[in-house]
């Protein structure tokens, strides 16, 4: 799977999330490792979600994982806490903000 395919699949899943109740600013960057390597970000701003295929330098958290892990997380087939504790997901930045990822997955 190419980076573009991974990004499009992840974006389609993420954009289904209802973030209208989240009024704080959240910026998550996802670094994909292995096949389809690349980076993109998801930002919640004023109750709206933006997902773009770029690095985001004013991010709260960086999630580092394989494409397979990312798509399982995004589709709800893998719990982020389980992925983190088993080493499938690495987190850099605010763990408090990282926990908020569950609210829109």
N, C-alpha and C positions, 0 to 999 in steps of 0.2 A: 504494500500500500504506500502511495506517495504522500508527502507532506500535505499537498493540496487536498487529497482525498480525506486524510485524517482531519484536517482543519474543517473542511466542509461538513463532515459527519458530526464532529464535536459541536460546531456552531449550530447546526440544526437542532441538536439535543438541548444545548444550553438555552437557545432562544425560546424554548417552550416554558421556561421557568417563569413563575410569577414573582417578580422582585418589587412589585409596587409598594409593598409594606416595608421595604428596607430603605430608610431615608439617609443612612450614613453612607459615606463614600468607601467603596471597596475596590481594590485593584489587584487581580490575581494574574500572574504570568505562569504559563504552562510551558515548560521546556521538555520537548519530546526527545527521548534518546533512542538509539538503535535505528531500525528501519523507519523511514519517514521523518528523520530528525529535523527539528525546527522549533520555533517558539511562536506563541500567540498569547493574547491577553483577553481577559473578561473583566469588564469594569461595570460596577453598579454606581450610578450617579443620579441623584434626585429621583429614585424609584424606577429608573430605566436601565436596561442592560445593553451593553455594547460588547461585541466580540469581534476582534480584529486580528489579522495575521502579522502582527508586529511585536517587537519587544516593547515593554512598557517600563520606563525608567523610574517612575514615581509609584512603584508597586508596593503593596503591603506584604505580599507573600509570593514566593516562587515555588511552584510544584514541579518536581522533576520525576518523570516516569516514562515508561515505554508507551507506545501508541496503544497497545492492547490494554494495558492498565488504565490509561486515560479514558478509552471508550467504555470500559466496564464501569469505571467510576461515574462517567457522565450518564450512562443509561441506568444506573442504580443497581447494577449486578454485583458491585463490589463496594463495600463500606470503606470510606476514607480512613477511618481509624484502624481497621484491619489491614488495609494496604500499607499504612504507615508503620504499624507494629511488626509487620512481616517483611519490611524492607522493600516492598514494591513501589513505594511512594516516598520520596524525600521532600522535606519542607525546609525552606530558608525564609526567615522573616518572622512575622508575628504569628505565633501559634494560636492566639486568641482569635485573630481575624481568619486564620486558616480553618478554624472550626466552623466558621460561618458558611463555608462552601456547602456544607450539608443542607443549608436552608434552601438552596436553589438547585440542587441536584435531584 
